[in-house]
Amino acid sequence: MLTVEQLPKFGSDSLFEAFKLVKDPRKARGTRHPLTAILAICTTAVACGAKSLEAIAQWAREQPKEVLQKLGSTREKPPSEPTIRRMLKVTGVNLDQVSSEWFASYTNLKGKAVAIDGKTLRGSGHGQESARHLVSVVTHEQGKVLAQTSVPDKTNEISCIAEVVAGLDLRGAVVTADALLTQREIARHLVEDKGAAYVFVAKGNQPSLENDIASVNWDAIPPSAPND
């Protein structure tokens, strides 16, 4: 598995090139900053330590013209914080899909462990709008998000598993998940359709399975050989 430092920054196979696949909802007329430049500036600023949208905009203001041009900027001044905020808001879902698929294409998961995990985004709820809940596939070794999808209201993570792993090559990988996802359908999909193994947790939501595991005489099972 390549480290972040080894991934291509420029060229036909780079992340910046992949940004061209993100759909720009703006009309061409009146567009001042190319979407690819905005995304490249955001990515580079975050890699340099920026932790907020204002920090990204400040980083961009401090860069010489040559750096901004390298990142695709076509104007004397970089995009402002409101512009960055607006574009990330309207392209967020598509951007997430493109960047996740790009990173996954450089990730050989054979013999690796990945976790399927759900998290609620803090601060994503406003007024009557519920907070956004995501289910993600994350590598154990590097903690990199390979894919994620939003969980619709009035449902849960279980219904989103096939969707979130659809674009991933999980052959030979080991998938871990918490007790919520300990479901026959999910296990069958991972093994039969994706070629993966799994390690799931059994708790009170699966009482029969939990009791079956507790009744096993583990001392009678010989340990596996190192190369098994």
Order of alpha helices (4+ residues) and beta strands (2+ residues): alpha-alpha-alpha-alpha-alpha-beta-beta-beta-alpha-beta-alpha-beta-alpha
